[in-house]
Amino acid sequence: MTAFAYIGAALTEIAGCFAFWAWLRLDKSPVWLMPGMVSLALFAYLLTLVEADHAGRTYAAYGGVYIVSAIAWLWLVEGARPDRWDMIGGAVCLCGAAIILWRPRAA
């Protein structure tokens, strides 16, 4: 469930932020803002589904998933192929997220 919540949160956050980017930077209609706001609200909801003792730890671990998802967005939506440094950086961030989320915790 955690992986699905994080991936869903990343996709909805990127889509919501892209809607604002499209409006402000690509001169799209302000109508783009409505689905963008809905998407950002869904993003916030999805993060609440992650099983973690503290919100801050959930958000910190999510950061790695977000970075990898943003690199995928760069490639799949924007058509810019990530370079090896994008891939290495994404892998490092994802490893960091796994350490934060799944390291052994004292009871």
The first five atom37 places (N, CA, C, CB, O) and aatype in JSON, in Angstrom:
{
  "aatype": [12, 16, 0, 13, 0, 18, 9, 7, 0, 0, 10, 16, 6, 9, 0, 7, 4, 13, 0, 13, 17, 0, 17, 10, 1, 10, 3, 11, 15, 14, 19, 17, 10, 12, 14, 7, 12, 19, 15, 10, 0, 10, 13, 0, 18, 10, 10, 16, 10, 19, 6, 0, 3, 8, 0, 7, 1, 16, 18, 0, 0, 18, 7, 7, 19, 18, 9, 19, 15, 0, 9, 0, 17, 10, 17, 10, 19, 6, 7, 0, 1, 14, 3, 1, 17, 3, 12, 9, 7, 7, 0, 19, 4, 10, 4, 7, 0, 0, 9, 9, 10, 17, 1, 14, 1, 0, 0],
  "atom_mask": [
    [1, 1, 1, 1, 1],
    [1, 1, 1, 1, 1],
    [1, 1, 1, 1, 1],
    [1, 1, 1, 1, 1],
    [1, 1, 1, 1, 1],
    [1, 1, 1, 1, 1],
    [1, 1, 1, 1, 1],
    [1, 1, 1, 0, 1],
    [1, 1, 1, 1, 1],
    [1, 1, 1, 1, 1],
    [1, 1, 1, 1, 1],
    [1, 1, 1, 1, 1],
    [1, 1, 1, 1, 1],
    [1, 1, 1, 1, 1],
    [1, 1, 1, 1, 1],
    [1, 1, 1, 0, 1],
    [1, 1, 1, 1, 1],
    [1, 1, 1, 1, 1],
    [1, 1, 1, 1, 1],
    [1, 1, 1, 1, 1],
    [1, 1, 1, 1, 1],
    [1, 1, 1, 1, 1],
    [1, 1, 1, 1, 1],
    [1, 1, 1, 1, 1],
    [1, 1, 1, 1, 1],
    [1, 1, 1, 1, 1],
    [1, 1, 1, 1, 1],
    [1, 1, 1, 1, 1],
    [1, 1, 1, 1, 1],
    [1, 1, 1, 1, 1],
    [1, 1, 1, 1, 1],
    [1, 1, 1, 1, 1],
    [1, 1, 1, 1, 1],
    [1, 1, 1, 1, 1],
    [1, 1, 1, 1, 1],
    [1, 1, 1, 0, 1],
    [1, 1, 1, 1, 1],
    [1, 1, 1, 1, 1],
    [1, 1, 1, 1, 1],
    [1, 1, 1, 1, 1],
    [1, 1, 1, 1, 1],
    [1, 1, 1, 1, 1],
    [1, 1, 1, 1, 1],
    [1, 1, 1, 1, 1],
    [1, 1, 1, 1, 1],
    [1, 1, 1, 1, 1],
    [1, 1, 1, 1, 1],
    [1, 1, 1, 1, 1],
    [1, 1, 1, 1, 1],
    [1, 1, 1, 1, 1],
    [1, 1, 1, 1, 1],
    [1, 1, 1, 1, 1],
    [1, 1, 1, 1, 1],
    [1, 1, 1, 1, 1],
    [1, 1, 1, 1, 1],
    [1, 1, 1, 0, 1],
    [1, 1, 1, 1, 1],
    [1, 1, 1, 1, 1],
    [1, 1, 1, 1, 1],
    [1, 1, 1, 1, 1],
    [1, 1, 1, 1, 1],
    [1, 1, 1, 1, 1],
    [1, 1, 1, 0, 1],
    [1, 1, 1, 0, 1],
    [1, 1, 1, 1, 1],
    [1, 1, 1, 1, 1],
    [1, 1, 1, 1, 1],
    [1, 1, 1, 1, 1],
    [1, 1, 1, 1, 1],
    [1, 1, 1, 1, 1],
    [1, 1, 1, 1, 1],
    [1, 1, 1, 1, 1],
    [1, 1, 1, 1, 1],
    [1, 1, 1, 1, 1],
    [1, 1, 1, 1, 1],
    [1, 1, 1, 1, 1],
    [1, 1, 1, 1, 1],
    [1, 1, 1, 1, 1],
    [1, 1, 1, 0, 1],
    [1, 1, 1, 1, 1],
    [1, 1, 1, 1, 1],
    [1, 1, 1, 1, 1],
    [1, 1, 1, 1, 1],
    [1, 1, 1, 1, 1],
    [1, 1, 1, 1, 1],
    [1, 1, 1, 1, 1],
    [1, 1, 1, 1, 1],
    [1, 1, 1, 1, 1],
    [1, 1, 1, 0, 1],
    [1, 1, 1, 0, 1],
    [1, 1, 1, 1, 1],
    [1, 1, 1, 1, 1],
    [1, 1, 1, 1, 1],
    [1, 1, 1, 1, 1],
    [1, 1, 1, 1, 1],
    [1, 1, 1, 0, 1],
    [1, 1, 1, 1, 1],
    [1, 1, 1, 1, 1],
    [1, 1, 1, 1, 1],
    [1, 1, 1, 1, 1],
    [1, 1, 1, 1, 1],
    [1, 1, 1, 1, 1],
    [1, 1, 1, 1, 1],
    [1, 1, 1, 1, 1],
    [1, 1, 1, 1, 1],
    [1, 1, 1, 1, 1],
    [1, 1, 1, 1, 1]
  ],
  "atom_positions": [
    [[0.82, -1.2, 0.0], [0.0, 0.0, 0.0], [0.87, 1.27, 0.0], [-0.93, 0.0, 1.21], [0.53, 2.26, -0.65]],
    [[1.97, 1.22, 0.73], [2.85, 2.39, 0.83], [3.37, 2.8, -0.55], [4.03, 2.1, 1.76], [3.34, 3.98, -0.91]],
    [[3.84, 1.83, -1.32], [4.38, 2.15, -2.64], [3.3, 2.77, -3.53], [4.95, 0.89, -3.31], [3.57, 3.74, -4.23]],
    [[2.09, 2.22, -3.5], [1.01, 2.77, -4.32], [0.62, 4.18, -3.87], [-0.23, 1.85, -4.26], [0.35, 5.05, -4.7]],
    [[0.61, 4.4, -2.56], [0.28, 5.74, -2.05], [1.34, 6.74, -2.49], [0.16, 5.72, -0.51], [1.01, 7.84, -2.93]],
    [[2.6, 6.37, -2.37], [3.68, 7.27, -2.77], [3.68, 7.54, -4.27], [5.02, 6.69, -2.36], [3.83, 8.69, -4.7]],
    [[3.51, 6.52, -5.06], [3.5, 6.71, -6.53], [2.29, 7.54, -6.94], [3.49, 5.33, -7.26], [2.42, 8.45, -7.76]],
    [[1.12, 7.23, -6.38], [-0.07, 8.04, -6.67], [0.1, 9.48, -6.23], [0.0, 0.0, 0.0], [-0.29, 10.4, -6.95]],
    [[0.69, 9.68, -5.06], [0.93, 11.04, -4.57], [1.88, 11.79, -5.51], [1.51, 11.01, -3.13], [1.66, 12.96, -5.83]],
    [[2.92, 11.12, -5.93], [3.89, 11.76, -6.83], [3.24, 12.16, -8.15], [5.07, 10.84, -7.09], [3.44, 13.27, -8.64]],
    [[2.47, 11.25, -8.73], [1.84, 11.56, -10.01], [0.83, 12.71, -9.88], [1.14, 10.32, -10.57], [0.76, 13.58, -10.75]],
    [[0.05, 12.69, -8.8], [-0.94, 13.76, -8.64], [-0.28, 15.09, -8.3], [-1.95, 13.39, -7.56], [-0.76, 16.14, -8.73]],
    [[0.82, 15.06, -7.53], [1.51, 16.31, -7.24], [2.14, 16.91, -8.5], [2.58, 16.1, -6.17], [2.02, 18.1, -8.76]],
    [[2.81, 16.07, -9.26], [3.45, 16.56, -10.49], [2.39, 17.07, -11.47], [4.3, 15.44, -11.15], [2.57, 18.12, -12.07]],
    [[1.31, 16.33, -11.62], [0.25, 16.78, -12.53], [-0.35, 18.11, -12.06], [-0.85, 15.71, -12.64], [-0.59, 19.0, -12.87]],
    [[-0.59, 18.23, -10.76], [-1.14, 19.49, -10.23], [-0.2, 20.65, -10.42], [0.0, 0.0, 0.0], [-0.61, 21.74, -10.83]],
    [[1.07, 20.43, -10.12], [2.05, 21.5, -10.31], [2.23, 21.83, -11.79], [3.4, 21.1, -9.7], [2.42, 23.0, -12.15]],
    [[2.18, 20.81, -12.64], [2.3, 21.06, -14.07], [1.14, 21.91, -14.59], [2.38, 19.74, -14.83], [1.32, 22.73, -15.5]],
    [[-0.04, 21.71, -14.02], [-1.19, 22.53, -14.44], [-0.91, 24.01, -14.17], [-2.47, 22.09, -13.69], [-1.23, 24.86, -15.0]],
    [[-0.32, 24.31, -13.03], [0.04, 25.71, -12.73], [1.16, 26.18, -13.65], [0.46, 25.86, -11.25], [1.14, 27.32, -14.12]],
    [[2.13, 25.32, -13.9], [3.23, 25.64, -14.82], [2.66, 25.96, -16.21], [4.25, 24.46, -14.9], [3.06, 26.94, -16.84]],
    [[1.74, 25.12, -16.67], [1.15, 25.33, -17.99], [0.43, 26.66, -18.06], [0.18, 24.18, -18.33], [0.52, 27.37, -19.06]],
    [[-0.3, 27.01, -17.01], [-1.02, 28.28, -16.98], [-0.06, 29.47, -16.98], [-1.93, 28.36, -15.75], [-0.23, 30.4, -17.76]],
    [[0.94, 29.43, -16.11], [1.83, 30.58, -15.97], [2.96, 30.64, -17.0], [2.42, 30.57, -14.62], [3.33, 31.72, -17.44]],
    [[3.49, 29.49, -17.38], [4.67, 29.5, -18.23], [4.38, 29.15, -19.69], [5.67, 28.55, -17.7], [5.13, 29.54, -20.58]],
    [[3.28, 28.43, -19.92], [2.95, 28.01, -21.29], [1.73, 28.74, -21.83], [2.72, 26.52, -21.33], [1.22, 28.41, -22.9]],
    [[1.27, 29.73, -21.1], [0.12, 30.56, -21.51], [-1.15, 29.75, -21.79], [0.48, 31.35, -22.74], [-1.9, 30.07, -22.7]],
    [[-1.37, 28.71, -20.98], [-2.61, 27.95, -21.1], [-3.72, 28.68, -20.36], [-2.43, 26.51, -20.53], [-3.46, 29.6, -19.59]],
    [[-4.94, 28.28, -20.6], [-6.12, 28.89, -20.0], [-6.11, 28.72, -18.48], [-7.39, 28.27, -20.6], [-5.58, 27.73, -17.97]],
    [[-6.68, 29.67, -17.75], [-6.83, 29.5, -16.3], [-7.68, 28.29, -15.91], [-7.42, 30.75, -15.7], [-7.68, 27.87, -14.76]],
    [[-8.41, 27.75, -16.87], [-9.2, 26.54, -16.63], [-8.29, 25.4, -16.16], [-9.98, 26.13, -17.91], [-8.74, 24.51, -15.45]],
    [[-7.02, 25.42, -16.55], [-6.06, 24.41, -16.13], [-5.9, 24.38, -14.6], [-4.7, 24.67, -16.79], [-5.48, 23.36, -14.04]],
    [[-6.22, 25.48, -13.94], [-6.03, 25.56, -12.49], [-6.98, 24.65, -11.72], [-6.21, 26.99, -12.03], [-6.61, 24.12, -10.67]],
    [[-8.19, 24.46, -12.21], [-9.17, 23.65, -11.49], [-8.71, 22.19, -11.35], [-10.52, 23.71, -12.19], [-8.66, 21.69, -10.23]],
    [[-8.39, 21.51, -12.44], [-7.91, 20.13, -12.25], [-6.58, 20.1, -11.49], [-7.75, 19.43, -13.61], [-6.28, 19.14, -10.79]],
    [[-5.79, 21.16, -11.63], [-4.54, 21.23, -10.89], [-4.78, 21.26, -9.39], [0.0, 0.0, 0.0], [-4.08, 20.57, -8.64]],
    [[-5.76, 22.04, -8.94], [-6.06, 22.11, -7.51], [-6.65, 20.8, -7.0], [-7.04, 23.27, -7.24], [-6.34, 20.37, -5.89]],
    [[-7.5, 20.17, -7.79], [-8.06, 18.88, -7.4], [-6.93, 17.85, -7.28], [-9.13, 18.41, -8.42], [-6.89, 17.06, -6.34]],
    [[-6.03, 17.87, -8.23], [-4.91, 16.95, -8.22], [-4.03, 17.15, -6.99], [-4.08, 17.11, -9.49], [-3.59, 16.18, -6.38]],
    [[-3.78, 18.41, -6.62], [-2.95, 18.68, -5.44], [-3.65, 18.26, -4.15], [-2.6, 20.16, -5.38], [-2.99, 17.82, -3.2]],
    [[-4.97, 18.4, -4.09], [-5.72, 17.94, -2.91], [-5.64, 16.41, -2.81], [-7.21, 18.41, -2.97], [-5.49, 15.87, -1.72]],
    [[-5.75, 15.73, -3.94], [-5.65, 14.27, -3.95], [-4.25, 13.83, -3.52], [-5.98, 13.71, -5.36], [-4.1, 12.84, -2.81]],
    [[-3.25, 14.56, -3.95], [-1.87, 14.3, -3.53], [-1.76, 14.32, -2.01], [-0.9, 15.33, -4.15], [-1.19, 13.4, -1.42]],
    [[-2.29, 15.35, -1.38], [-2.21, 15.46, 0.07], [-2.95, 14.31, 0.76], [-2.8, 16.8, 0.53], [-2.46, 13.76, 1.75]],
    [[-4.09, 13.94, 0.23], [-4.85, 12.82, 0.79], [-4.06, 11.51, 0.69], [-6.21, 12.67, 0.06], [-3.99, 10.75, 1.65]],
    [[-3.46, 11.27, -0.47], [-2.74, 10.02, -0.67], [-1.58, 9.85, 0.32], [-2.21, 9.95, -2.09], [-1.29, 8.74, 0.74]],
    [[-0.93, 10.95, 0.68], [0.16, 10.83, 1.66], [-0.35, 10.4, 3.03], [0.9, 12.16, 1.78], [0.41, 9.82, 3.8]],
    [[-1.61, 10.68, 3.34], [-2.14, 10.26, 4.64], [-2.35, 8.75, 4.7], [-3.45, 10.98, 4.92], [-2.55, 8.21, 5.78]],
    [[-2.31, 8.07, 3.57], [-2.51, 6.62, 3.54], [-1.25, 5.84, 3.89], [-3.0, 6.2, 2.18], [-1.31, 4.63, 4.11]],
    [[-0.11, 6.52, 3.94], [1.15, 5.85, 4.25], [1.21, 5.53, 5.74], [2.36, 6.72, 3.83], [0.95, 6.4, 6.58]],
    [[1.54, 4.28, 6.06], [1.67, 3.87, 7.46], [3.03, 4.32, 7.99], [1.51, 2.32, 7.6], [4.06, 3.73, 7.67]],
    [[3.03, 5.35, 8.8], [4.24, 5.85, 9.44], [3.85, 6.5, 10.76], [5.0, 6.85, 8.52], [2.74, 7.02, 10.9]],
    [[4.76, 6.48, 11.7], [4.49, 7.06, 13.02], [4.44, 8.58, 13.0], [5.53, 6.6, 14.01], [3.75, 9.2, 13.82]],
    [[5.17, 9.2, 12.07], [5.28, 10.65, 12.05], [5.12, 11.18, 10.63], [6.62, 11.1, 12.63], [5.64, 10.61, 9.68]],
    [[4.4, 12.26, 10.5], [4.17, 12.87, 9.18], [5.48, 13.29, 8.53], [3.23, 14.08, 9.3], [5.67, 13.1, 7.33]],
    [[6.39, 13.87, 9.31], [7.66, 14.34, 8.76], [8.45, 13.23, 8.11], [0.0, 0.0, 0.0], [9.08, 13.43, 7.06]],
    [[8.43, 12.05, 8.72], [9.15, 10.9, 8.14], [8.47, 10.47, 6.84], [9.2, 9.71, 9.14], [9.14, 10.11, 5.87]],
    [[7.15, 10.51, 6.82], [6.41, 10.18, 5.6], [6.8, 11.14, 4.48], [4.88, 10.24, 5.84], [7.07, 10.71, 3.36]],
    [[6.84, 12.43, 4.78], [7.17, 13.44, 3.76], [8.62, 13.31, 3.31], [6.91, 14.85, 4.3], [8.92, 13.46, 2.12]],
    [[9.52, 13.03, 4.25], [10.94, 12.9, 3.89], [11.16, 11.72, 2.95], [11.8, 12.74, 5.16], [11.85, 11.84, 1.94]],
    [[10.56, 10.58, 3.28], [10.7, 9.41, 2.42], [10.03, 9.64, 1.06], [10.1, 8.16, 3.1], [10.52, 9.18, 0.03]],
    [[8.92, 10.35, 1.08], [8.22, 10.66, -0.17], [9.1, 11.46, -1.13], [6.93, 11.44, 0.13], [8.98, 11.32, -2.35]],
    [[9.97, 12.28, -0.59], [10.83, 13.11, -1.43], [11.6, 12.31, -2.47], [0.0, 0.0, 0.0], [11.72, 12.75, -3.62]],
    [[12.12, 11.16, -2.1], [12.85, 10.32, -3.05], [11.97, 9.79, -4.15], [0.0, 0.0, 0.0], [12.36, 9.75, -5.31]],
    [[10.76, 9.38, -3.78], [9.8, 8.88, -4.77], [9.42, 10.01, -5.72], [8.55, 8.3, -4.08], [9.29, 9.8, -6.93]],
    [[9.22, 11.21, -5.17], [8.86, 12.37, -5.99], [9.95, 12.66, -7.02], [8.62, 13.61, -5.1], [9.65, 12.92, -8.19]],
    [[11.19, 12.63, -6.6], [12.3, 12.94, -7.5], [12.34, 11.95, -8.66], [13.64, 12.93, -6.74], [12.49, 12.36, -9.82]],
    [[12.22, 10.67, -8.37], [12.22, 9.66, -9.43], [11.01, 9.84, -10.35], [12.23, 8.23, -8.82], [11.13, 9.69, -11.56]],
    [[9.87, 10.15, -9.77], [8.67, 10.38, -10.58], [8.82, 11.62, -11.46], [7.44, 10.53, -9.68], [8.35, 11.62, -12.6]],
    [[9.46, 12.65, -10.95], [9.68, 13.86, -11.75], [10.61, 13.57, -12.93], [10.27, 14.98, -10.88], [10.42, 14.12, -14.01]],
    [[11.6, 12.72, -12.71], [12.49, 12.33, -13.82], [11.71, 11.53, -14.85], [13.69, 11.51, -13.3], [11.91, 11.71, -16.05]],
    [[10.82, 10.65, -14.4], [9.98, 9.9, -15.34], [9.06, 10.85, -16.11], [9.14, 8.84, -14.59], [8.87, 10.69, -17.31]],
    [[8.49, 11.85, -15.43], [7.63, 12.85, -16.07], [8.42, 13.6, -17.14], [7.06, 13.85, -15.02], [7.94, 13.82, -18.25]],
    [[9.64, 14.0, -16.79], [10.53, 14.69, -17.73], [10.64, 13.91, -19.03], [11.92, 14.91, -17.12], [10.6, 14.48, -20.12]],
    [[10.8, 12.61, -18.9], [11.0, 11.76, -20.06], [9.69, 11.46, -20.79], [11.67, 10.46, -19.65], [9.6, 11.65, -22.0]],
    [[8.68, 10.98, -20.04], [7.46, 10.48, -20.67], [6.5, 11.58, -21.12], [6.75, 9.58, -19.72], [5.83, 11.41, -22.14]],
    [[6.43, 12.68, -20.4], [5.48, 13.73, -20.74], [6.14, 14.86, -21.52], [4.84, 14.3, -19.47], [5.6, 15.35, -22.51]],
    [[7.34, 15.26, -21.06], [8.0, 16.39, -21.7], [8.94, 15.99, -22.83], [8.76, 17.17, -20.68], [9.42, 16.85, -23.57]],
    [[9.22, 14.7, -22.96], [10.03, 14.22, -24.07], [11.51, 14.51, -23.95], [0.0, 0.0, 0.0], [12.23, 14.41, -24.95]],
    [[12.0, 14.86, -22.76], [13.43, 15.11, -22.55], [14.03, 13.87, -21.88], [13.68, 16.4, -21.69], [13.7, 13.54, -20.74]],
    [[14.9, 13.21, -22.59], [15.5, 11.97, -22.05], [16.45, 12.29, -20.9], [16.25, 11.21, -23.17], [17.36, 13.11, -21.04]],
    [[16.24, 11.64, -19.75], [17.14, 11.85, -18.62], [18.55, 11.37, -18.96], [16.62, 11.12, -17.37], [18.73, 10.39, -19.67]],
    [[19.56, 12.07, -18.43], [20.93, 11.62, -18.64], [21.36, 10.72, -17.49], [21.89, 12.83, -18.79], [20.59, 10.48, -16.56]],
    [[22.57, 10.24, -17.54], [23.02, 9.31, -16.5], [23.04, 9.95, -15.13], [24.4, 8.77, -16.83], [22.83, 9.27, -14.12]],
    [[23.29, 11.25, -15.06], [23.33, 11.94, -13.77], [21.93, 12.05, -13.17], [23.95, 13.35, -13.92], [21.76, 11.97, -11.95]],
    [[20.92, 12.24, -14.02], [19.54, 12.2, -13.54], [19.23, 10.83, -12.94], [18.55, 12.52, -14.7], [18.62, 10.73, -11.87]],
    [[19.65, 9.79, -13.64], [19.36, 8.43, -13.2], [20.11, 8.08, -11.91], [19.72, 7.43, -14.3], [19.54, 7.48, -10.99]],
    [[21.38, 8.46, -11.84], [22.17, 8.19, -10.63], [21.59, 8.97, -9.45], [23.66, 8.57, -10.85], [21.42, 8.41, -8.36]],
    [[21.28, 10.23, -9.66], [20.7, 11.04, -8.6], [19.37, 10.49, -8.12], [0.0, 0.0, 0.0], [19.1, 10.46, -6.92]],
    [[18.54, 10.05, -9.05], [17.25, 9.46, -8.69], [17.42, 8.19, -7.87], [0.0, 0.0, 0.0], [16.7, 7.97, -6.9]],
    [[18.38, 7.36, -8.27], [18.63, 6.11, -7.54], [19.12, 6.4, -6.12], [19.66, 5.25, -8.3], [18.7, 5.73, -5.17]],
    [[20.0, 7.36, -5.97], [20.5, 7.74, -4.64], [19.33, 8.23, -3.77], [21.59, 8.84, -4.75], [19.23, 7.85, -2.6]],
    [[18.47, 9.06, -4.34], [17.32, 9.59, -3.59], [16.36, 8.48, -3.19], [16.59, 10.65, -4.42], [15.84, 8.48, -2.07]],
    [[16.12, 7.54, -4.08], [15.21, 6.43, -3.77], [15.8, 5.54, -2.67], [14.94, 5.6, -5.04], [15.07, 5.06, -1.8]],
    [[17.1, 5.33, -2.71], [17.75, 4.56, -1.63], [17.62, 5.3, -0.3], [19.25, 4.3, -1.96], [17.35, 4.68, 0.73]],
    [[17.8, 6.6, -0.34], [17.63, 7.4, 0.88], [16.22, 7.32, 1.42], [0.0, 0.0, 0.0], [16.03, 7.23, 2.63]],
    [[15.25, 7.36, 0.54], [13.84, 7.24, 0.96], [13.58, 5.89, 1.62], [12.91, 7.43, -0.25], [12.88, 5.82, 2.63]],
    [[14.14, 4.83, 1.05], [13.95, 3.49, 1.63], [14.58, 3.4, 3.01], [14.56, 2.41, 0.7], [14.01, 2.8, 3.92]],
    [[15.74, 3.99, 3.19], [16.4, 3.98, 4.49], [15.55, 4.72, 5.52], [17.8, 4.62, 4.41], [15.35, 4.23, 6.63]],
    [[15.04, 5.88, 5.16], [14.21, 6.67, 6.08], [12.96, 5.9, 6.46], [13.83, 8.01, 5.45], [12.6, 5.84, 7.64]],
    [[12.3, 5.31, 5.5], [11.01, 4.67, 5.75], [11.13, 3.32, 6.43], [10.27, 4.51, 4.46], [10.33, 3.0, 7.31]],
    [[12.11, 2.52, 6.05], [12.13, 1.13, 6.5], [13.27, 0.75, 7.43], [12.18, 0.27, 5.32], [13.45, -0.44, 7.72]],
    [[14.05, 1.7, 7.92], [15.12, 1.32, 8.85], [14.47, 0.77, 10.13], [16.06, 2.55, 9.18], [13.34, 1.12, 10.46]],
    [[15.2, -0.08, 10.84], [14.63, -0.63, 12.09], [14.4, 0.5, 13.11], [15.58, -1.71, 12.7], [15.24, 1.39, 13.26]],
    [[13.29, 0.46, 13.78], [12.94, 1.46, 14.79], [12.87, 0.79, 16.15], [11.59, 2.15, 14.44], [12.41, -0.34, 16.28]],
    [[13.33, 1.51, 17.15], [13.22, 1.01, 18.52], [11.74, 1.01, 18.92], [14.07, 1.88, 19.52], [11.01, 1.94, 18.58]],
    [[11.32, 0.01, 19.62], [9.91, -0.11, 20.03], [9.55, 0.83, 21.14], [9.59, -1.51, 20.45], [8.4, 0.85, 21.58]]
  ]
}
